Amino acid sequence: MENQALRNQDRGKTPLPKLVEWERMFFDQLKSHGRSPNTIKNYRTDMKCFNRYLLERQDSLELEDFTTEKVKEYGEFIAQKYPSDNSRRRRIQALRLFFDFLISLKLYRENPVRKIPSIPKFLDIPRPATLPDIQTLWNHLLLWGQKENFMEQISGIRNQIVFLLVYSAGLKVSDLAKLKEDHIDSTPKAPKVLVVPPKRDPYSVPVHPIFVPIYRRYTELLKRGKEIYGLCFEDLFFNANPFKILQGGLSPRGFELIFKDFQNRFHIKITPKSLRQAAVFKWLQKNYSDGLIKEWLGVAPSYSLKLYRAHLPQYPYNEDFLDCSEGRIVH
């Protein structure tokens, strides 16, 4: 494959930026296309792996004659360092996108990575939160929402909403981060949440009916909190310290930290991912169709629930403990 950058240098033209500069431009383009900071961070990590490969194999960050054979060598390099198929697949995919970017700059005529078959994506074995831990968390959240201190009470009820949207509706943290108040339908006995993905049509997911009284109490407190602290925002959730609401909205990382606090505070093993996986098992046990579950998860039709079904007998779940919560909800 012919390297346009080297040919330009041979002809006496101004040398183009080195690899690190091309990567900076690549990340800038990702940002301009609306990729999230977390996604860009992952691409940086993947490209750092590629840079390490170049330094180990040729003592420089030059891309001279980076052919398909070199790509195969890189595949062997990452196979030694990363046992996970998904980790290797992601790094190859990052390199494929990077060379597409170089082609768009007319630095390369073809992408050597595209001649390599993609490593298939494998679904990790589900490791859902256990039902005892889920029940323990819910009971603590109910007590938390009954605190007399305003900030403790509204934070506790906010966390009840977060819990229900993950365990009952299967939302992931990136979904939670985008929610606005008008995405919630609090119709009694049939509440649902509207999820608005960036690259597909919106869809709604039902939530357990206990969500309704909790949500109504939450919106009352949130309205009061906005007035107290002079804030105006449409986000469903808020960022706060122990003394005041700071601003509207929480990042995906913010929700992960909330769950980290749950683990430390209540001595349980629950993450957003493990609680969401529990929701999948719960839906399967209710005999919802695979197509409907995939729709609620916001995944492609090709997504496989095979491993969930294989482990279904090991993880019994229910929402009975939510049905018993009605008398403990603060109205």
Stockholm file with secondary structure:
# STOCKHOLM 1.0

chainA/1-331         MENQALRNQDRGKTPLPKLVEWERMFFDQLKSHGRSPNTIKNYRTDMKCFNRYLLERQDSLELEDFTTEKVKEYGEFIAQKYPSDNSRRRRIQALRLFFDFLISLKLYRENPVRKIPSIPKFLDIPRPATLPDIQTLWNHLLLWGQKENFMEQISGIRNQIVFLLVYSAGLKVSDLAKLKEDHIDSTPKAPKVLVVPPKRDPYSVPVHPIFVPIYRRYTELLKRGKEIYGLCFEDLFFNANPFKILQGGLSPRGFELIFKDFQNRFHIKITPKSLRQAAVFKWLQKNYSDGLIKEWLGVAPSYSLKLYRAHLPQYPYNEDFLDCSEGRIVH
#=GR chainA/1-331 SS CCBHHHHHHHTTCCCCCCHHHHHHHHHHHHHHTTCCHHHHHHHHHHHHHHHHHHHHHHSSCCCTTCCHHHHHHHHHHHHHHCCCHHHHHHHHHHHHHHHHHHHHTTSBSSCGGGGSCCCCCCCCCCCCCCHHHHHHHHHHHHHHTTCSSHHHHHHHHHHHHHHHHHHTTCCCHHHHHHCBGGGEECCTTCCEEEECCTTSCCEEEECCTTHHHHHHHHHHHHHHHHHHHTCCCCBSSEEECSSCEEEECCCHHHHHHHHHHHHHHHTCCCCHHHHHHHHHHHHHHTTCCHHHHHHHHTCCTTCCCHHHHHTGGGCCCCSHHHHTTGGGSCC
#=GC SS_cons         CCBHHHHHHHTTCCCCCCHHHHHHHHHHHHHHTTCCHHHHHHHHHHHHHHHHHHHHHHSSCCCTTCCHHHHHHHHHHHHHHCCCHHHHHHHHHHHHHHHHHHHHTTSBSSCGGGGSCCCCCCCCCCCCCCHHHHHHHHHHHHHHTTCSSHHHHHHHHHHHHHHHHHHTTCCCHHHHHHCBGGGEECCTTCCEEEECCTTSCCEEEECCTTHHHHHHHHHHHHHHHHHHHTCCCCBSSEEECSSCEEEECCCHHHHHHHHHHHHHHHTCCCCHHHHHHHHHHHHHHTTCCHHHHHHHHTCCTTCCCHHHHHTGGGCCCCSHHHHTTGGGSCC
//
